[in-house]
Amino acid sequence: VTATDTDEGLNGHVKYSLKKVSDIAFDIFHLDANTGEITLLRILDFEEDNYYELEVQAHDGGGLFDTTKVM
């Protein structure tokens, strides 16, 4: 996930977080707070679940944010 902010200094620094995620998905996916990169913590098991939805928020240093869904 990528977000940009044209502000200079700390107000332009973007951090990422998971807003809404199921307990199962939380054990499977990792979101890097600095880069927005989502990686797997373990192998996906389609017998366990065949669909995952994550809500990712991008926050700037000024307190503004936006949210997107990753499916």
All heavy atoms as TSV, in Angstrom:
chain	resi	resn	atom	element	x	y	z
A	1	VAL	N	N	0.852	-1.154	0.000
A	1	VAL	CA	C	0.000	0.000	0.000
A	1	VAL	C	C	0.908	1.229	0.000
A	1	VAL	O	O	1.904	1.251	0.712
A	1	VAL	CB	C	-0.914	0.019	1.247
A	1	VAL	CG1	C	-1.765	1.253	1.273
A	1	VAL	CG2	C	-1.761	-1.227	1.310
A	2	THR	N	N	0.558	2.234	-0.791
A	2	THR	CA	C	1.364	3.442	-0.848
A	2	THR	C	C	0.472	4.673	-0.707
A	2	THR	O	O	-0.566	4.768	-1.345
A	2	THR	CB	C	2.117	3.536	-2.192
A	2	THR	OG1	O	2.935	2.381	-2.333
A	2	THR	CG2	C	2.986	4.758	-2.240
A	3	ALA	N	N	0.915	5.597	0.136
A	3	ALA	CA	C	0.249	6.890	0.279
A	3	ALA	C	C	1.327	7.967	0.251
A	3	ALA	O	O	2.459	7.726	0.674
A	3	ALA	CB	C	-0.526	6.955	1.587
A	4	THR	N	N	0.982	9.133	-0.262
A	4	THR	CA	C	1.936	10.235	-0.295
A	4	THR	C	C	1.317	11.469	0.333
A	4	THR	O	O	0.100	11.628	0.350
A	4	THR	CB	C	2.365	10.566	-1.740
A	4	THR	OG1	O	1.199	10.867	-2.505
A	4	THR	CG2	C	3.104	9.413	-2.382
A	5	ASP	N	N	2.180	12.330	0.848
A	5	ASP	CA	C	1.757	13.598	1.425
A	5	ASP	C	C	2.767	14.641	0.964
A	5	ASP	O	O	3.970	14.452	1.133
A	5	ASP	CB	C	1.735	13.496	2.947
A	5	ASP	CG	C	1.112	14.714	3.596
A	5	ASP	OD1	O	1.309	15.828	3.086
A	5	ASP	OD2	O	0.446	14.558	4.626
A	6	THR	N	N	2.304	15.719	0.401
A	6	THR	CA	C	3.205	16.730	-0.154
A	6	THR	C	C	3.717	17.717	0.884
A	6	THR	O	O	4.528	18.576	0.557
A	6	THR	CB	C	2.511	17.504	-1.298
A	6	THR	OG1	O	1.323	18.104	-0.792
A	6	THR	CG2	C	2.179	16.567	-2.448
A	7	ASP	N	N	3.247	17.603	2.128
A	7	ASP	CA	C	3.759	18.474	3.185
A	7	ASP	C	C	5.241	18.206	3.413
A	7	ASP	O	O	5.733	17.102	3.165
A	7	ASP	CB	C	3.015	18.250	4.505
A	7	ASP	CG	C	1.592	18.777	4.479
A	7	ASP	OD1	O	1.299	19.618	3.610
A	7	ASP	OD2	O	0.793	18.346	5.311
A	8	GLU	N	N	5.936	19.205	3.938
A	8	GLU	CA	C	7.354	19.050	4.256
A	8	GLU	C	C	7.519	18.701	5.724
A	8	GLU	O	O	6.637	18.957	6.547
A	8	GLU	CB	C	8.103	20.341	3.932
A	8	GLU	CG	C	8.135	20.645	2.442
A	8	GLU	CD	C	8.979	21.871	2.125
A	8	GLU	OE1	O	9.758	22.303	2.988
A	8	GLU	OE2	O	8.838	22.379	1.010
A	9	GLY	N	N	8.629	18.085	6.070
A	9	GLY	CA	C	8.944	17.761	7.459
A	9	GLY	C	C	8.079	16.648	8.005
A	9	GLY	O	O	7.628	15.760	7.276
A	10	LEU	N	N	7.849	16.701	9.314
A	10	LEU	CA	C	7.087	15.643	9.979
A	10	LEU	C	C	5.659	15.526	9.481
A	10	LEU	O	O	5.083	14.438	9.499
A	10	LEU	CB	C	7.085	15.880	11.490
A	10	LEU	CG	C	8.428	15.696	12.202
A	10	LEU	CD1	C	8.290	16.039	13.679
A	10	LEU	CD2	C	8.942	14.289	12.022
A	11	ASN	N	N	5.050	16.622	9.053
A	11	ASN	CA	C	3.674	16.557	8.555
A	11	ASN	C	C	3.559	15.737	7.276
A	11	ASN	O	O	2.487	15.259	6.942
A	11	ASN	CB	C	3.114	17.959	8.323
A	11	ASN	CG	C	2.762	18.655	9.613
A	11	ASN	OD1	O	2.774	18.050	10.670
A	11	ASN	ND2	N	2.469	19.927	9.538
A	12	GLY	N	N	4.643	15.581	6.553
A	12	GLY	CA	C	4.621	14.801	5.321
A	12	GLY	C	C	5.011	13.355	5.500
A	12	GLY	O	O	4.946	12.563	4.561
A	13	HIS	N	N	5.402	12.964	6.706
A	13	HIS	CA	C	5.813	11.579	6.963
A	13	HIS	C	C	4.576	10.711	7.150
A	13	HIS	O	O	3.724	10.987	7.992
A	13	HIS	CB	C	6.709	11.515	8.199
A	13	HIS	CG	C	7.252	10.163	8.468
A	13	HIS	ND1	N	8.216	9.578	7.676
A	13	HIS	CD2	C	6.959	9.267	9.425
A	13	HIS	CE1	C	8.492	8.382	8.149
A	13	HIS	NE2	N	7.741	8.169	9.214
A	14	VAL	N	N	4.464	9.644	6.369
A	14	VAL	CA	C	3.289	8.774	6.394
A	14	VAL	C	C	3.611	7.480	7.134
A	14	VAL	O	O	4.632	6.852	6.884
A	14	VAL	CB	C	2.803	8.454	4.960
A	14	VAL	CG1	C	1.621	7.507	4.982
A	14	VAL	CG2	C	2.446	9.733	4.223
A	15	LYS	N	N	2.722	7.091	8.042
A	15	LYS	CA	C	2.805	5.810	8.751
A	15	LYS	C	C	1.543	5.015	8.438
A	15	LYS	O	O	0.477	5.576	8.221
A	15	LYS	CB	C	2.876	6.030	10.266
A	15	LYS	CG	C	4.153	6.621	10.752
A	15	LYS	CD	C	5.160	5.543	10.953
A	15	LYS	CE	C	6.320	6.065	11.782
A	15	LYS	NZ	N	7.249	5.037	12.110
A	16	TYR	N	N	1.676	3.697	8.428
A	16	TYR	CA	C	0.577	2.805	8.069
A	16	TYR	C	C	0.169	1.958	9.272
A	16	TYR	O	O	1.010	1.570	10.086
A	16	TYR	CB	C	0.989	1.887	6.923
A	16	TYR	CG	C	1.414	2.643	5.689
A	16	TYR	CD1	C	2.740	3.024	5.503
A	16	TYR	CD2	C	0.489	2.991	4.720
A	16	TYR	CE1	C	3.137	3.728	4.372
A	16	TYR	CE2	C	0.870	3.699	3.591
A	16	TYR	CZ	C	2.194	4.054	3.429
A	16	TYR	OH	O	2.570	4.760	2.321
A	17	SER	N	N	-1.131	1.644	9.358
A	17	SER	CA	C	-1.619	0.755	10.410
A	17	SER	C	C	-2.839	-0.003	9.901
A	17	SER	O	O	-3.504	0.428	8.964
A	17	SER	CB	C	-1.978	1.550	11.669
A	17	SER	OG	O	-3.024	2.453	11.393
A	18	LEU	N	N	-3.101	-1.139	10.539
A	18	LEU	CA	C	-4.292	-1.915	10.226
A	18	LEU	C	C	-5.419	-1.407	11.107
A	18	LEU	O	O	-5.302	-1.352	12.327
A	18	LEU	CB	C	-4.057	-3.404	10.488
A	18	LEU	CG	C	-3.077	-4.080	9.539
A	18	LEU	CD1	C	-2.789	-5.501	10.008
A	18	LEU	CD2	C	-3.625	-4.098	8.128
A	19	LYS	N	N	-6.510	-1.016	10.475
A	19	LYS	CA	C	-7.653	-0.489	11.223
A	19	LYS	C	C	-8.624	-1.605	11.581
A	19	LYS	O	O	-9.044	-1.746	12.707
A	19	LYS	CB	C	-8.377	0.587	10.419
A	19	LYS	CG	C	-9.562	1.155	11.145
A	19	LYS	CD	C	-10.275	2.201	10.345
A	19	LYS	CE	C	-11.473	2.677	11.155
A	19	LYS	NZ	N	-12.442	3.345	10.358
A	20	LYS	N	N	-8.973	-2.396	10.600
A	20	LYS	CA	C	-9.961	-3.452	10.809
A	20	LYS	C	C	-9.420	-4.726	10.171
A	20	LYS	O	O	-9.175	-4.772	8.967
A	20	LYS	CB	C	-11.285	-3.060	10.169
A	20	LYS	CG	C	-12.395	-4.054	10.354
A	20	LYS	CD	C	-13.665	-3.552	9.684
A	20	LYS	CE	C	-14.776	-4.564	9.767
A	20	LYS	NZ	N	-15.947	-4.118	9.024
A	21	VAL	N	N	-9.239	-5.735	10.981
A	21	VAL	CA	C	-8.706	-7.001	10.482
A	21	VAL	C	C	-9.213	-8.120	11.401
A	21	VAL	O	O	-9.318	-7.938	12.611
A	21	VAL	CB	C	-7.153	-6.959	10.419
A	21	VAL	CG1	C	-6.563	-6.729	11.777
A	21	VAL	CG2	C	-6.576	-8.192	9.784
A	22	SER	N	N	-9.555	-9.250	10.811
A	22	SER	CA	C	-10.031	-10.381	11.616
A	22	SER	C	C	-8.859	-10.979	12.391
A	22	SER	O	O	-7.688	-10.783	12.056
A	22	SER	CB	C	-10.666	-11.446	10.720
A	22	SER	OG	O	-9.675	-12.050	9.913
A	23	ASP	N	N	-9.166	-11.727	13.435
A	23	ASP	CA	C	-8.120	-12.367	14.237
A	23	ASP	C	C	-7.289	-13.324	13.389
A	23	ASP	O	O	-6.067	-13.401	13.535
A	23	ASP	CB	C	-8.725	-13.121	15.419
A	23	ASP	CG	C	-9.298	-12.186	16.473
A	23	ASP	OD1	O	-8.877	-11.009	16.510
A	23	ASP	OD2	O	-10.155	-12.633	17.253
A	24	ILE	N	N	-7.934	-14.042	12.488
A	24	ILE	CA	C	-7.224	-14.979	11.624
A	24	ILE	C	C	-6.267	-14.224	10.702
A	24	ILE	O	O	-5.102	-14.582	10.569
A	24	ILE	CB	C	-8.214	-15.833	10.797
A	24	ILE	CG1	C	-9.014	-16.744	11.717
A	24	ILE	CG2	C	-7.492	-16.634	9.720
A	24	ILE	CD1	C	-10.153	-17.470	11.041
A	25	ALA	N	N	-6.760	-13.159	10.065
A	25	ALA	CA	C	-5.920	-12.381	9.152
A	25	ALA	C	C	-4.767	-11.719	9.903
A	25	ALA	O	O	-3.668	-11.580	9.370
A	25	ALA	CB	C	-6.753	-11.341	8.416
A	26	PHE	N	N	-4.990	-11.315	11.153
A	26	PHE	CA	C	-3.935	-10.688	11.947
A	26	PHE	C	C	-2.777	-11.652	12.166
A	26	PHE	O	O	-1.626	-11.242	12.253
A	26	PHE	CB	C	-4.506	-10.223	13.285
A	26	PHE	CG	C	-3.580	-9.341	14.061
A	26	PHE	CD1	C	-3.383	-8.020	13.690
A	26	PHE	CD2	C	-2.896	-9.830	15.165
A	26	PHE	CE1	C	-2.527	-7.201	14.399
A	26	PHE	CE2	C	-2.041	-9.022	15.880
A	26	PHE	CZ	C	-1.850	-7.706	15.496
A	27	ASP	N	N	-3.072	-12.957	12.249
A	27	ASP	CA	C	-2.034	-13.976	12.421
A	27	ASP	C	C	-1.352	-14.347	11.108
A	27	ASP	O	O	-0.332	-15.027	11.119
A	27	ASP	CB	C	-2.627	-15.245	13.040
A	27	ASP	CG	C	-3.067	-15.039	14.480
A	27	ASP	OD1	O	-2.535	-14.128	15.144
A	27	ASP	OD2	O	-3.945	-15.786	14.937
A	28	ILE	N	N	-1.907	-13.913	9.976
A	28	ILE	CA	C	-1.381	-14.287	8.664
A	28	ILE	C	C	-0.601	-13.156	8.007
A	28	ILE	O	O	0.430	-13.387	7.370
A	28	ILE	CB	C	-2.531	-14.730	7.733
A	28	ILE	CG1	C	-3.212	-15.971	8.300
A	28	ILE	CG2	C	-2.023	-14.989	6.310
A	28	ILE	CD1	C	-4.468	-16.367	7.562
A	29	PHE	N	N	-1.075	-11.924	8.149
A	29	PHE	CA	C	-0.495	-10.788	7.425
A	29	PHE	C	C	0.246	-9.848	8.364
A	29	PHE	O	O	-0.163	-9.634	9.504
A	29	PHE	CB	C	-1.600	-10.003	6.703
A	29	PHE	CG	C	-2.352	-10.812	5.701
A	29	PHE	CD1	C	-3.566	-11.382	6.022
A	29	PHE	CD2	C	-1.842	-11.020	4.430
A	29	PHE	CE1	C	-4.272	-12.140	5.100
A	29	PHE	CE2	C	-2.531	-11.773	3.505
A	29	PHE	CZ	C	-3.746	-12.338	3.842
A	30	HIS	N	N	1.318	-9.255	7.856
A	30	HIS	CA	C	2.081	-8.239	8.583
A	30	HIS	C	C	2.145	-6.980	7.724
A	30	HIS	O	O	2.453	-7.055	6.541
A	30	HIS	CB	C	3.497	-8.721	8.874
A	30	HIS	CG	C	4.374	-7.629	9.400
A	30	HIS	ND1	N	4.276	-7.152	10.677
A	30	HIS	CD2	C	5.353	-6.914	8.804
A	30	HIS	CE1	C	5.162	-6.184	10.843
A	30	HIS	NE2	N	5.815	-6.020	9.725
A	31	LEU	N	N	1.852	-5.844	8.324
A	31	LEU	CA	C	1.925	-4.555	7.643
A	31	LEU	C	C	3.104	-3.783	8.215
A	31	LEU	O	O	3.151	-3.521	9.422
A	31	LEU	CB	C	0.633	-3.760	7.853
A	31	LEU	CG	C	0.639	-2.322	7.341
A	31	LEU	CD1	C	0.733	-2.278	5.816
A	31	LEU	CD2	C	-0.581	-1.574	7.827
A	32	ASP	N	N	4.057	-3.415	7.360
A	32	ASP	CA	C	5.185	-2.594	7.784
A	32	ASP	C	C	4.687	-1.165	7.956
A	32	ASP	O	O	4.215	-0.549	6.999
A	32	ASP	CB	C	6.305	-2.651	6.748
A	32	ASP	CG	C	7.545	-1.932	7.202
A	32	ASP	OD1	O	7.474	-0.709	7.424
A	32	ASP	OD2	O	8.601	-2.583	7.320
A	33	ALA	N	N	4.790	-0.627	9.172
A	33	ALA	CA	C	4.250	0.695	9.489
A	33	ALA	C	C	4.954	1.817	8.729
A	33	ALA	O	O	4.371	2.877	8.523
A	33	ALA	CB	C	4.343	0.955	10.989
A	34	ASN	N	N	6.190	1.597	8.292
A	34	ASN	CA	C	6.940	2.644	7.604
A	34	ASN	C	C	6.803	2.596	6.087
A	34	ASN	O	O	6.773	3.636	5.444
A	34	ASN	CB	C	8.415	2.581	7.981
A	34	ASN	CG	C	8.632	2.912	9.441
A	34	ASN	OD1	O	8.152	3.916	9.928
A	34	ASN	ND2	N	9.332	2.043	10.135
A	35	THR	N	N	6.706	1.404	5.522
A	35	THR	CA	C	6.688	1.281	4.063
A	35	THR	C	C	5.307	0.973	3.488
A	35	THR	O	O	5.081	1.166	2.301
A	35	THR	CB	C	7.638	0.169	3.595
A	35	THR	OG1	O	7.142	-1.097	4.074
A	35	THR	CG2	C	9.054	0.399	4.085
A	36	GLY	N	N	4.397	0.423	4.295
A	36	GLY	CA	C	3.084	0.014	3.806
A	36	GLY	C	C	3.101	-1.362	3.159
A	36	GLY	O	O	2.079	-1.824	2.662
A	37	GLU	N	N	4.243	-2.036	3.198
A	37	GLU	CA	C	4.363	-3.361	2.589
A	37	GLU	C	C	3.631	-4.402	3.435
A	37	GLU	O	O	3.794	-4.455	4.653
A	37	GLU	CB	C	5.834	-3.754	2.457
A	37	GLU	CG	C	6.038	-5.111	1.832
A	37	GLU	CD	C	7.503	-5.457	1.699
A	37	GLU	OE1	O	8.270	-5.237	2.654
A	37	GLU	OE2	O	7.871	-5.950	0.625
A	38	ILE	N	N	2.816	-5.218	2.777
A	38	ILE	CA	C	2.090	-6.296	3.432
A	38	ILE	C	C	2.768	-7.604	3.061
A	38	ILE	O	O	2.961	-7.897	1.879
A	38	ILE	CB	C	0.610	-6.327	2.989
A	38	ILE	CG1	C	-0.068	-5.016	3.361
A	38	ILE	CG2	C	-0.108	-7.512	3.616
A	38	ILE	CD1	C	-1.458	-4.859	2.784
A	39	THR	N	N	3.150	-8.379	4.082
A	39	THR	CA	C	3.807	-9.665	3.855
A	39	THR	C	C	3.063	-10.756	4.616
A	39	THR	O	O	2.266	-10.475	5.516
A	39	THR	CB	C	5.278	-9.634	4.313
A	39	THR	OG1	O	5.329	-9.216	5.678
A	39	THR	CG2	C	6.104	-8.689	3.453
A	40	LEU	N	N	3.336	-11.996	4.239
A	40	LEU	CA	C	2.730	-13.151	4.903
A	40	LEU	C	C	3.585	-13.589	6.081
A	40	LEU	O	O	4.809	-13.657	5.978
A	40	LEU	CB	C	2.598	-14.321	3.932
A	40	LEU	CG	C	1.587	-14.164	2.804
A	40	LEU	CD1	C	1.682	-15.339	1.842
A	40	LEU	CD2	C	0.187	-14.050	3.364
A	41	LEU	N	N	2.932	-13.913	7.191
A	41	LEU	CA	C	3.614	-14.478	8.348
A	41	LEU	C	C	3.634	-15.997	8.279
A	41	LEU	O	O	4.435	-16.640	8.948
A	41	LEU	CB	C	2.918	-14.038	9.638
A	41	LEU	CG	C	2.937	-12.534	9.917
A	41	LEU	CD1	C	2.045	-12.208	11.111
A	41	LEU	CD2	C	4.355	-12.075	10.167
A	42	ARG	N	N	2.740	-16.554	7.487
A	42	ARG	CA	C	2.690	-18.006	7.278
A	42	ARG	C	C	2.017	-18.280	5.939
A	42	ARG	O	O	1.450	-17.385	5.317
A	42	ARG	CB	C	1.965	-18.710	8.418
A	42	ARG	CG	C	0.506	-18.345	8.562
A	42	ARG	CD	C	-0.118	-19.140	9.710
A	42	ARG	NE	N	-1.476	-18.797	9.985
A	42	ARG	CZ	C	-2.541	-19.359	9.407
A	42	ARG	NH1	N	-2.399	-20.291	8.489
A	42	ARG	NH2	N	-3.768	-18.987	9.745
A	43	ILE	N	N	2.055	-19.513	5.525
A	43	ILE	CA	C	1.471	-19.921	4.248
A	43	ILE	C	C	-0.050	-19.830	4.327
A	43	ILE	O	O	-0.655	-20.166	5.342
A	43	ILE	CB	C	1.905	-21.358	3.899
A	43	ILE	CG1	C	3.409	-21.405	3.684
A	43	ILE	CG2	C	1.174	-21.877	2.672
A	43	ILE	CD1	C	3.966	-22.806	3.536
A	44	LEU	N	N	-0.669	-19.367	3.234
A	44	LEU	CA	C	-2.126	-19.300	3.168
A	44	LEU	C	C	-2.710	-20.695	3.042
A	44	LEU	O	O	-2.186	-21.531	2.310
A	44	LEU	CB	C	-2.575	-18.460	1.974
A	44	LEU	CG	C	-2.221	-16.985	2.013
A	44	LEU	CD1	C	-2.645	-16.316	0.713
A	44	LEU	CD2	C	-2.867	-16.307	3.192
A	45	ASP	N	N	-3.781	-20.958	3.751
A	45	ASP	CA	C	-4.482	-22.230	3.697
A	45	ASP	C	C	-5.902	-21.951	3.233
A	45	ASP	O	O	-6.729	-21.437	3.994
A	45	ASP	CB	C	-4.484	-22.892	5.070
A	45	ASP	CG	C	-5.175	-24.240	5.081
A	45	ASP	OD1	O	-5.756	-24.644	4.035
A	45	ASP	OD2	O	-5.143	-24.903	6.132
A	46	PHE	N	N	-6.196	-22.267	1.972
A	46	PHE	CA	C	-7.499	-21.958	1.407
A	46	PHE	C	C	-8.609	-22.830	1.968
A	46	PHE	O	O	-9.777	-22.540	1.763
A	46	PHE	CB	C	-7.460	-22.027	-0.119
A	46	PHE	CG	C	-6.664	-20.897	-0.707
A	46	PHE	CD1	C	-5.378	-21.086	-1.166
A	46	PHE	CD2	C	-7.204	-19.627	-0.768
A	46	PHE	CE1	C	-4.647	-20.040	-1.692
A	46	PHE	CE2	C	-6.480	-18.561	-1.275
A	46	PHE	CZ	C	-5.200	-18.778	-1.745
A	47	GLU	N	N	-8.266	-23.888	2.682
A	47	GLU	CA	C	-9.290	-24.654	3.385
A	47	GLU	C	C	-9.725	-23.925	4.655
A	47	GLU	O	O	-10.837	-24.095	5.127
A	47	GLU	CB	C	-8.774	-26.056	3.711
A	47	GLU	CG	C	-8.584	-26.910	2.475
A	47	GLU	CD	C	-8.059	-28.288	2.805
A	47	GLU	OE1	O	-7.906	-28.617	3.990
A	47	GLU	OE2	O	-7.791	-29.047	1.857
A	48	GLU	N	N	-8.833	-23.101	5.194
A	48	GLU	CA	C	-9.140	-22.313	6.380
A	48	GLU	C	C	-10.014	-21.099	6.008
A	48	GLU	O	O	-10.993	-20.798	6.674
A	48	GLU	CB	C	-7.840	-21.849	7.026
A	48	GLU	CG	C	-8.001	-21.035	8.275
A	48	GLU	CD	C	-6.663	-20.641	8.864
A	48	GLU	OE1	O	-5.781	-20.191	8.124
A	48	GLU	OE2	O	-6.526	-20.789	10.074
A	49	ASP	N	N	-9.633	-20.408	4.946
A	49	ASP	CA	C	-10.391	-19.257	4.457
A	49	ASP	C	C	-9.898	-18.955	3.044
A	49	ASP	O	O	-8.713	-19.034	2.766
A	49	ASP	CB	C	-10.172	-18.040	5.363
A	49	ASP	CG	C	-11.338	-17.079	5.332
A	49	ASP	OD1	O	-12.133	-17.132	4.377
A	49	ASP	OD2	O	-11.446	-16.259	6.262
A	50	ASN	N	N	-10.804	-18.602	2.152
A	50	ASN	CA	C	-10.396	-18.329	0.772
A	50	ASN	C	C	-10.475	-16.845	0.427
A	50	ASN	O	O	-10.326	-16.470	-0.722
A	50	ASN	CB	C	-11.213	-19.153	-0.214
A	50	ASN	CG	C	-12.692	-18.826	-0.167
A	50	ASN	OD1	O	-13.134	-18.041	0.655
A	50	ASN	ND2	N	-13.448	-19.455	-1.046
A	51	TYR	N	N	-10.725	-15.988	1.442
A	51	TYR	CA	C	-10.894	-14.572	1.189
A	51	TYR	C	C	-10.506	-13.793	2.450
A	51	TYR	O	O	-10.909	-14.144	3.548
A	51	TYR	CB	C	-12.363	-14.303	0.843
A	51	TYR	CG	C	-12.693	-12.874	0.600
A	51	TYR	CD1	C	-12.452	-12.283	-0.628
A	51	TYR	CD2	C	-13.264	-12.098	1.590
A	51	TYR	CE1	C	-12.780	-10.958	-0.859
A	51	TYR	CE2	C	-13.594	-10.765	1.371
A	51	TYR	CZ	C	-13.341	-10.208	0.146
A	51	TYR	OH	O	-13.650	-8.899	-0.072
A	52	TYR	N	N	-9.685	-12.770	2.266
A	52	TYR	CA	C	-9.273	-11.927	3.387
A	52	TYR	C	C	-9.476	-10.471	3.010
A	52	TYR	O	O	-9.250	-10.085	1.874
A	52	TYR	CB	C	-7.796	-12.153	3.737
A	52	TYR	CG	C	-7.513	-13.568	4.149
A	52	TYR	CD1	C	-7.064	-14.504	3.225
A	52	TYR	CD2	C	-7.703	-13.975	5.462
A	52	TYR	CE1	C	-6.814	-15.810	3.601
A	52	TYR	CE2	C	-7.457	-15.279	5.851
A	52	TYR	CZ	C	-7.016	-16.190	4.917
A	52	TYR	OH	O	-6.776	-17.476	5.290
A	53	GLU	N	N	-9.908	-9.679	3.975
A	53	GLU	CA	C	-10.089	-8.251	3.748
A	53	GLU	C	C	-9.412	-7.495	4.889
A	53	GLU	O	O	-9.677	-7.760	6.062
A	53	GLU	CB	C	-11.575	-7.907	3.707
A	53	GLU	CG	C	-11.858	-6.467	3.393
A	53	GLU	CD	C	-13.337	-6.184	3.228
A	53	GLU	OE1	O	-14.018	-6.935	2.494
A	53	GLU	OE2	O	-13.814	-5.220	3.854
A	54	LEU	N	N	-8.530	-6.576	4.525
A	54	LEU	CA	C	-7.823	-5.757	5.500
A	54	LEU	C	C	-8.186	-4.300	5.262
A	54	LEU	O	O	-8.329	-3.884	4.118
A	54	LEU	CB	C	-6.305	-5.909	5.347
A	54	LEU	CG	C	-5.724	-7.313	5.282
A	54	LEU	CD1	C	-4.254	-7.248	4.954
A	54	LEU	CD2	C	-5.959	-8.041	6.581
A	55	GLU	N	N	-8.322	-3.526	6.320
A	55	GLU	CA	C	-8.473	-2.074	6.196
A	55	GLU	C	C	-7.175	-1.450	6.669
A	55	GLU	O	O	-6.767	-1.635	7.814
A	55	GLU	CB	C	-9.650	-1.556	7.027
A	55	GLU	CG	C	-10.964	-1.708	6.327
A	55	GLU	CD	C	-12.074	-0.903	6.995
A	55	GLU	OE1	O	-11.803	0.154	7.583
A	55	GLU	OE2	O	-13.217	-1.368	6.910
A	56	VAL	N	N	-6.525	-0.722	5.774
A	56	VAL	CA	C	-5.247	-0.097	6.064
A	56	VAL	C	C	-5.441	1.411	6.129
A	56	VAL	O	O	-6.068	1.995	5.251
A	56	VAL	CB	C	-4.199	-0.450	4.983
A	56	VAL	CG1	C	-2.878	0.233	5.265
A	56	VAL	CG2	C	-4.019	-1.959	4.886
A	57	GLN	N	N	-4.903	2.021	7.180
A	57	GLN	CA	C	-4.945	3.476	7.304
A	57	GLN	C	C	-3.545	4.036	7.114
A	57	GLN	O	O	-2.571	3.465	7.596
A	57	GLN	CB	C	-5.455	3.912	8.684
A	57	GLN	CG	C	-6.931	3.966	8.786
A	57	GLN	CD	C	-7.408	4.692	10.041
A	57	GLN	OE1	O	-6.670	4.892	10.984
A	57	GLN	NE2	N	-8.664	5.071	10.020
A	58	ALA	N	N	-3.480	5.153	6.403
A	58	ALA	CA	C	-2.240	5.911	6.252
A	58	ALA	C	C	-2.421	7.215	7.017
A	58	ALA	O	O	-3.387	7.939	6.794
A	58	ALA	CB	C	-1.961	6.189	4.787
A	59	HIS	N	N	-1.514	7.481	7.961
A	59	HIS	CA	C	-1.577	8.672	8.806
A	59	HIS	C	C	-0.386	9.569	8.491
A	59	HIS	O	O	0.738	9.086	8.392
A	59	HIS	CB	C	-1.478	8.290	10.291
A	59	HIS	CG	C	-2.523	7.352	10.761
A	59	HIS	ND1	N	-3.641	7.781	11.424
A	59	HIS	CD2	C	-2.626	6.011	10.664
A	59	HIS	CE1	C	-4.394	6.735	11.726
A	59	HIS	NE2	N	-3.796	5.657	11.274
A	60	ASP	N	N	-0.625	10.865	8.362
A	60	ASP	CA	C	0.503	11.785	8.214
A	60	ASP	C	C	0.837	12.384	9.584
A	60	ASP	O	O	0.134	12.156	10.566
A	60	ASP	CB	C	0.233	12.875	7.167
A	60	ASP	CG	C	-0.775	13.915	7.611
A	60	ASP	OD1	O	-1.309	13.821	8.741
A	60	ASP	OD2	O	-1.025	14.840	6.829
A	61	GLY	N	N	1.943	13.117	9.651
A	61	GLY	CA	C	2.379	13.699	10.911
A	61	GLY	C	C	1.474	14.799	11.425
A	61	GLY	O	O	1.569	15.195	12.587
A	62	GLY	N	N	0.575	15.298	10.594
A	62	GLY	CA	C	-0.336	16.365	10.991
A	62	GLY	C	C	-1.658	15.868	11.540
A	62	GLY	O	O	-2.554	16.660	11.811
A	63	GLY	N	N	-1.823	14.557	11.669
A	63	GLY	CA	C	-3.052	14.009	12.230
A	63	GLY	C	C	-4.111	13.653	11.202
A	63	GLY	O	O	-5.198	13.212	11.565
A	64	LEU	N	N	-3.833	13.839	9.919
A	64	LEU	CA	C	-4.790	13.460	8.879
A	64	LEU	C	C	-4.567	11.999	8.489
A	64	LEU	O	O	-3.472	11.460	8.649
A	64	LEU	CB	C	-4.634	14.361	7.657
A	64	LEU	CG	C	-4.875	15.854	7.910
A	64	LEU	CD1	C	-4.583	16.646	6.645
A	64	LEU	CD2	C	-6.290	16.102	8.387
A	65	PHE	N	N	-5.615	11.360	7.968
A	65	PHE	CA	C	-5.486	9.963	7.557
A	65	PHE	C	C	-6.456	9.656	6.438
A	65	PHE	O	O	-7.397	10.386	6.180
A	65	PHE	CB	C	-5.731	9.013	8.741
A	65	PHE	CG	C	-7.141	9.037	9.250
A	65	PHE	CD1	C	-8.101	8.175	8.732
A	65	PHE	CD2	C	-7.514	9.928	10.243
A	65	PHE	CE1	C	-9.403	8.199	9.197
A	65	PHE	CE2	C	-8.823	9.960	10.717
A	65	PHE	CZ	C	-9.752	9.099	10.200
A	66	ASP	N	N	-6.194	8.534	5.780
A	66	ASP	CA	C	-7.111	7.983	4.794
A	66	ASP	C	C	-7.073	6.486	4.946
A	66	ASP	O	O	-6.106	5.909	5.455
A	66	ASP	CB	C	-6.717	8.398	3.382
A	66	ASP	CG	C	-7.893	8.295	2.403
A	66	ASP	OD1	O	-8.985	7.870	2.810
A	66	ASP	OD2	O	-7.701	8.638	1.220
A	67	THR	N	N	-8.147	5.829	4.525
A	67	THR	CA	C	-8.295	4.381	4.700
A	67	THR	C	C	-8.584	3.739	3.357
A	67	THR	O	O	-9.283	4.299	2.524
A	67	THR	CB	C	-9.471	4.087	5.664
A	67	THR	OG1	O	-9.243	4.791	6.885
A	67	THR	CG2	C	-9.591	2.608	5.945
A	68	THR	N	N	-8.037	2.522	3.164
A	68	THR	CA	C	-8.337	1.745	1.957
A	68	THR	C	C	-8.527	0.295	2.352
A	68	THR	O	O	-8.060	-0.142	3.418
A	68	THR	CB	C	-7.199	1.868	0.918
A	68	THR	OG1	O	-7.643	1.304	-0.321
A	68	THR	CG2	C	-5.925	1.178	1.373
A	69	LYS	N	N	-9.240	-0.435	1.515
A	69	LYS	CA	C	-9.430	-1.867	1.725
A	69	LYS	C	C	-8.483	-2.625	0.808
A	69	LYS	O	O	-8.321	-2.288	-0.353
A	69	LYS	CB	C	-10.865	-2.285	1.406
A	69	LYS	CG	C	-11.859	-1.838	2.445
A	69	LYS	CD	C	-13.241	-2.372	2.138
A	69	LYS	CE	C	-14.215	-1.849	3.168
A	69	LYS	NZ	N	-15.563	-2.368	2.938
A	70	VAL	N	N	-7.912	-3.679	1.361
A	70	VAL	CA	C	-7.080	-4.606	0.594
A	70	VAL	C	C	-7.746	-5.958	0.692
A	70	VAL	O	O	-8.014	-6.452	1.782
A	70	VAL	CB	C	-5.635	-4.671	1.174
A	70	VAL	CG1	C	-4.800	-5.667	0.403
A	70	VAL	CG2	C	-4.998	-3.294	1.163
A	71	MET	N	N	-8.071	-6.536	-0.456
A	71	MET	CA	C	-8.749	-7.827	-0.463
A	71	MET	C	C	-7.906	-8.857	-1.179
A	71	MET	O	O	-7.196	-8.557	-2.081
A	71	MET	CB	C	-10.107	-7.715	-1.157
A	71	MET	CG	C	-10.996	-6.734	-0.444
A	71	MET	SD	S	-12.646	-6.633	-1.103
A	71	MET	CE	C	-12.424	-5.468	-2.418
